[in-house]
Amino acid sequence: MGYEFLSENDTARGQWDRALVYAARNRDEGGKAGSLTRVAWSGFPTAQSLHGLGKLTSARKAAEESLELSERIGEERLATWLGPMAAIIAADMGDDDAARAHADRAWGRAQTLSQLVLTAWTQNALGVVALRRGDLDASLRWYEQYIPLVRDTENRVCRHFVVASAAEAFLRAGRFDEASSLSAQAIELGELAKAPHFRAMGRRVEAEVLGARGEYDAALGAFDEAIATFAAHGSGLELARARFRRAEMLHARGHAGDLPEVKAEIALASGAFTEMGARHDRALVERFTTNGHPAPEAG
């Protein structure tokens, strides 16, 4: 049990490598004790940490194997944690049908269990899945339900894991005031939890809002901080996303001197998305480079 909580706490702080060590210990001790429950619960921080590292194939395998085990032994609460995680990973890999199926099943479980944090976590998965497949209206509908649900709660977990993703949905819709408010909450919660990865997620959205408003110097500072944090913690997927969005902003600024940096950032992001199998993110890069924007350097 101690290893379980250590792994979950480190996952919630974005300490991916340490979380994986504790999760493996939990799984091993569970196996020695013959406890399928302990083995199953080790799967959630394992999947979430592998996803945080950008190891999407391994993350999906861990999530789906633990989800199958939790369903087999009747661990409905665990299944309601794992289902949304499996949905988000599948969405990032471009498997939209599997993502929707996982998210919909999790939503049904969350309705039965009626626990605030599980409802919020499942709404987040539904919002992310819709956003990845390009259905912005559906994504916003889920986050517009989520925000009043958690507004007055003292449960910070249901905001810590979700609010940066909600901020991004409003950002993509051009609703900058709401995106700015939500990103500020993500930054504050990340500081409170001593969770630099999650703080950086908020900073990246904040950077994009600042860039959209033409505040380029402040935006570059926020982007640079987020990129340095993601790099320091091995957060591969979010690092590539921050690099790509920074390149977009530099291009929008229109300074001729930015072109080499734009090409370099695009090349790094493109290569990372391809290696990770992040198909929707890779498609964003391809649209950027085929619509009259700078193409990355070969190789």
C-alpha positions as CSV (number, residue, x, y, z in Angstrom):
1,M,0.0,0.0,0.0
2,G,2.9,2.4,0.8
3,Y,4.4,1.8,-2.7
4,E,1.0,2.4,-4.3
5,F,0.6,5.8,-2.7
6,L,4.2,6.8,-3.4
7,S,3.8,5.9,-7.0
8,E,0.5,7.8,-7.3
9,N,1.8,10.8,-5.5
10,D,4.9,11.0,-7.8
11,T,2.7,10.6,-10.9
12,A,0.5,13.5,-9.7
13,R,3.7,15.6,-9.4
14,G,5.0,14.5,-12.8
15,Q,8.0,12.6,-11.3
16,W,7.6,9.9,-13.9
17,D,10.7,7.8,-13.5
18,R,10.4,7.6,-9.7
19,A,6.7,6.8,-10.0
20,L,7.5,3.9,-12.3
21,V,10.0,2.5,-9.8
22,Y,7.4,2.6,-7.0
23,A,4.7,1.2,-9.2
24,A,6.9,-1.7,-10.1
25,R,7.6,-2.4,-6.4
26,N,3.9,-2.3,-5.7
27,R,3.2,-4.7,-8.6
28,D,6.0,-7.1,-7.4
29,E,4.9,-7.1,-3.8
30,G,1.3,-7.7,-4.9
31,G,2.4,-10.6,-7.0
32,K,4.3,-12.1,-4.0
33,A,1.3,-11.7,-1.8
34,G,-1.1,-13.1,-4.4
35,S,-3.0,-9.9,-4.5
36,L,-4.5,-9.2,-7.9
37,T,-5.9,-5.9,-6.5
38,R,-2.4,-4.6,-5.7
39,V,-1.2,-5.7,-9.1
40,A,-4.1,-4.0,-10.9
41,W,-3.7,-0.7,-9.0
42,S,-0.1,-0.5,-10.0
43,G,-1.2,-0.2,-13.6
44,F,-2.7,3.3,-13.2
45,P,0.5,5.2,-12.2
46,T,2.5,3.0,-14.6
47,A,0.3,4.0,-17.6
48,Q,0.0,7.6,-16.6
49,S,3.8,7.9,-16.1
50,L,4.6,6.2,-19.4
51,H,2.2,8.6,-21.1
52,G,3.8,11.5,-19.4
53,L,7.2,10.3,-20.8
54,G,5.7,10.1,-24.3
55,K,6.0,6.3,-24.4
56,L,2.6,5.9,-25.9
57,T,2.7,2.3,-27.0
58,S,3.9,1.0,-23.6
59,A,1.5,3.3,-21.8
60,R,-1.5,1.9,-23.8
61,K,-0.4,-1.6,-23.1
62,A,-0.1,-1.0,-19.4
63,A,-3.5,0.8,-19.3
64,E,-5.4,-1.8,-21.2
65,E,-3.9,-4.7,-19.4
66,S,-4.7,-3.2,-16.0
67,L,-8.1,-2.2,-17.2
68,E,-8.9,-5.8,-18.2
69,L,-7.6,-7.1,-14.9
70,S,-9.6,-4.5,-12.9
71,E,-12.8,-5.5,-14.8
72,R,-12.1,-9.2,-14.2
73,I,-11.7,-8.8,-10.4
74,G,-14.6,-6.2,-10.1
75,E,-12.4,-3.2,-9.2
76,E,-14.9,-0.7,-10.7
77,R,-13.3,2.4,-9.1
78,L,-9.9,1.5,-10.6
79,A,-11.5,0.8,-13.9
80,T,-13.0,4.3,-13.8
81,W,-9.5,5.7,-13.4
82,L,-7.9,3.5,-16.0
83,G,-10.7,3.8,-18.7
84,P,-10.2,7.6,-19.2
85,M,-6.4,7.1,-19.2
86,A,-6.7,4.5,-21.9
87,A,-9.0,6.8,-23.8
88,I,-6.5,9.7,-23.7
89,I,-3.6,7.5,-24.7
90,A,-5.6,6.0,-27.6
91,A,-6.6,9.5,-28.7
92,D,-3.0,10.7,-28.7
93,M,-2.1,7.7,-30.9
94,G,-4.9,8.6,-33.3
95,D,-7.1,5.6,-32.6
96,D,-10.3,7.6,-32.3
97,D,-12.7,4.7,-32.2
98,A,-11.0,3.0,-29.3
99,A,-10.6,6.3,-27.5
100,R,-14.3,7.0,-27.7
101,A,-15.2,3.5,-26.6
102,H,-13.0,3.7,-23.5
103,A,-14.3,7.2,-22.6
104,D,-17.9,6.3,-23.1
105,R,-17.6,3.1,-20.9
106,A,-15.8,5.1,-18.3
107,W,-18.5,7.8,-18.3
108,G,-21.1,5.1,-17.6
109,R,-19.1,3.8,-14.7
110,A,-18.6,7.3,-13.3
111,Q,-22.3,7.9,-13.4
112,T,-22.9,4.8,-11.4
113,L,-20.2,5.5,-8.8
114,S,-21.1,9.2,-8.5
115,Q,-17.8,10.3,-7.1
116,L,-16.8,13.9,-7.9
117,V,-13.1,13.2,-8.8
118,L,-14.1,10.3,-11.1
119,T,-16.8,12.3,-12.8
120,A,-14.3,15.1,-13.4
121,W,-11.6,12.8,-14.6
122,T,-14.0,11.1,-17.0
123,Q,-15.3,14.4,-18.3
124,N,-11.7,15.3,-19.0
125,A,-11.1,12.2,-21.1
126,L,-14.3,12.9,-23.1
127,G,-13.1,16.5,-23.6
128,V,-9.6,15.5,-24.6
129,V,-10.8,12.7,-27.0
130,A,-13.1,15.1,-28.7
131,L,-10.4,17.8,-29.0
132,R,-7.9,15.4,-30.5
133,R,-10.3,14.3,-33.2
134,G,-11.1,17.9,-34.0
135,D,-14.6,18.1,-32.5
136,L,-14.1,21.4,-30.7
137,D,-17.8,21.8,-29.9
138,A,-18.1,18.5,-28.2
139,S,-14.9,19.1,-26.2
140,L,-16.2,22.5,-25.0
141,R,-19.5,20.9,-24.0
142,W,-17.7,18.5,-21.6
143,Y,-15.5,21.2,-20.1
144,E,-18.5,23.5,-19.7
145,Q,-20.1,20.8,-17.6
146,Y,-16.8,20.2,-15.7
147,I,-16.1,23.8,-14.7
148,P,-19.3,24.3,-12.5
149,L,-19.0,20.8,-11.2
150,V,-15.6,21.6,-9.5
151,R,-16.0,25.3,-8.9
152,D,-16.8,25.1,-5.2
153,T,-15.1,21.9,-4.2
154,E,-12.2,21.6,-1.8
155,N,-11.0,18.6,-3.8
156,R,-8.0,19.9,-5.6
157,V,-7.1,16.6,-7.4
158,C,-10.1,17.0,-9.8
159,R,-8.7,20.4,-10.8
160,H,-5.0,19.6,-10.7
161,F,-5.3,16.7,-13.3
162,V,-7.8,18.5,-15.6
163,V,-7.7,22.2,-15.6
164,A,-4.8,22.7,-18.0
165,S,-6.6,20.5,-20.6
166,A,-9.8,22.5,-20.1
167,A,-7.7,25.7,-20.6
168,E,-6.5,24.3,-23.9
169,A,-10.0,23.6,-25.2
170,F,-11.1,27.2,-24.6
171,L,-7.8,28.4,-26.2
172,R,-8.5,26.5,-29.4
173,A,-12.0,28.0,-29.4
174,G,-10.5,31.5,-29.2
175,R,-12.1,32.1,-25.8
176,F,-8.9,33.6,-24.4
177,D,-10.3,35.1,-21.2
178,E,-11.5,31.7,-20.0
179,A,-8.3,30.0,-21.2
180,S,-6.2,32.6,-19.4
181,S,-8.2,32.1,-16.1
182,L,-8.0,28.3,-16.3
183,S,-4.3,28.3,-17.2
184,A,-3.6,30.6,-14.1
185,Q,-5.4,28.0,-12.0
186,A,-3.2,25.2,-13.5
187,I,-0.1,27.2,-12.6
188,E,-1.3,27.9,-9.1
189,L,-2.2,24.3,-8.5
190,G,1.1,23.1,-9.9
191,E,3.0,25.4,-7.6
192,L,0.9,24.2,-4.6
193,A,1.5,20.5,-5.4
194,K,5.2,21.1,-6.2
195,A,4.4,19.6,-9.6
196,P,6.5,21.4,-12.2
197,H,5.2,19.3,-15.1
198,F,1.6,20.4,-14.5
199,R,2.6,23.9,-13.8
200,A,4.3,23.9,-17.2
201,M,1.2,22.7,-18.9
202,G,-0.5,25.8,-17.6
203,R,2.4,28.0,-18.6
204,R,2.3,26.6,-22.2
205,V,-1.4,27.6,-22.5
206,E,-0.6,30.9,-21.0
207,A,2.1,31.4,-23.5
208,E,-0.2,30.7,-26.4
209,V,-2.8,33.2,-25.0
210,L,-0.1,35.9,-24.7
211,G,1.1,35.2,-28.2
212,A,-2.5,35.4,-29.6
213,R,-2.7,38.8,-28.0
214,G,0.5,40.0,-29.5
215,E,2.5,40.0,-26.2
216,Y,5.4,38.1,-27.8
217,D,8.2,38.8,-25.3
218,A,6.0,37.6,-22.4
219,A,4.9,34.6,-24.5
220,L,8.4,33.6,-25.3
221,G,9.4,33.7,-21.6
222,A,6.4,31.5,-20.7
223,F,7.2,29.1,-23.6
224,D,10.9,28.9,-22.6
225,E,10.0,28.1,-19.0
226,A,7.6,25.4,-20.1
227,I,10.0,23.8,-22.5
228,A,12.8,23.7,-20.0
229,T,10.5,22.1,-17.4
230,F,9.2,19.5,-19.7
231,A,12.8,18.7,-20.9
232,A,14.0,18.4,-17.3
233,H,11.3,15.9,-16.4
234,G,11.4,13.9,-19.5
235,S,7.8,14.9,-20.5
236,G,8.3,14.0,-24.1
237,L,4.8,14.5,-25.5
238,E,4.2,17.9,-23.8
239,L,7.7,19.0,-24.7
240,A,7.1,18.4,-28.4
241,R,3.7,20.2,-28.2
242,A,5.3,23.2,-26.6
243,R,8.0,23.3,-29.2
244,F,5.5,23.2,-32.0
245,R,3.2,25.8,-30.5
246,R,6.3,28.1,-29.9
247,A,7.2,27.7,-33.6
248,E,3.7,28.6,-34.6
249,M,3.8,31.8,-32.6
250,L,7.3,32.7,-33.9
251,H,5.9,32.3,-37.4
252,A,2.9,34.4,-36.6
253,R,5.2,37.2,-35.3
254,G,6.6,37.5,-38.8
255,H,10.2,38.3,-38.1
256,A,12.5,37.1,-40.8
257,G,15.1,36.4,-38.3
258,D,12.8,33.8,-36.6
259,L,12.8,31.5,-39.6
260,P,15.8,29.3,-38.7
261,E,14.4,28.9,-35.2
262,V,11.0,28.1,-36.5
263,K,12.4,25.4,-38.8
264,A,14.5,23.9,-36.0
265,E,11.6,23.8,-33.6
266,I,9.3,22.2,-36.2
267,A,12.0,19.6,-37.0
268,L,12.3,18.6,-33.3
269,A,8.6,18.4,-32.8
270,S,7.9,16.5,-36.0
271,G,10.6,13.9,-35.2
272,A,9.3,13.5,-31.7
273,F,5.7,13.1,-32.7
274,T,6.6,10.5,-35.4
275,E,8.8,8.5,-32.9
276,M,6.1,8.5,-30.3
277,G,3.3,7.6,-32.7
278,A,1.3,10.8,-31.8
279,R,-0.7,10.8,-35.0
280,H,-3.0,13.8,-34.4
281,D,-0.1,16.0,-33.3
282,R,1.9,14.9,-36.3
283,A,-1.0,15.8,-38.5
284,L,-1.0,19.3,-37.0
285,V,2.7,19.7,-38.0
286,E,1.9,18.4,-41.5
287,R,-0.9,20.9,-42.0
288,F,1.4,23.7,-40.8
289,T,4.2,22.8,-43.2
290,T,1.9,22.3,-46.2
291,N,-0.2,25.5,-45.9
292,G,2.6,27.9,-47.0
293,H,4.5,27.6,-43.8
294,P,8.2,26.7,-43.3
295,A,9.0,23.1,-43.7
296,P,11.4,21.4,-41.3
297,E,14.9,20.7,-42.4
298,A,15.4,17.2,-43.9
299,G,16.4,14.6,-41.3
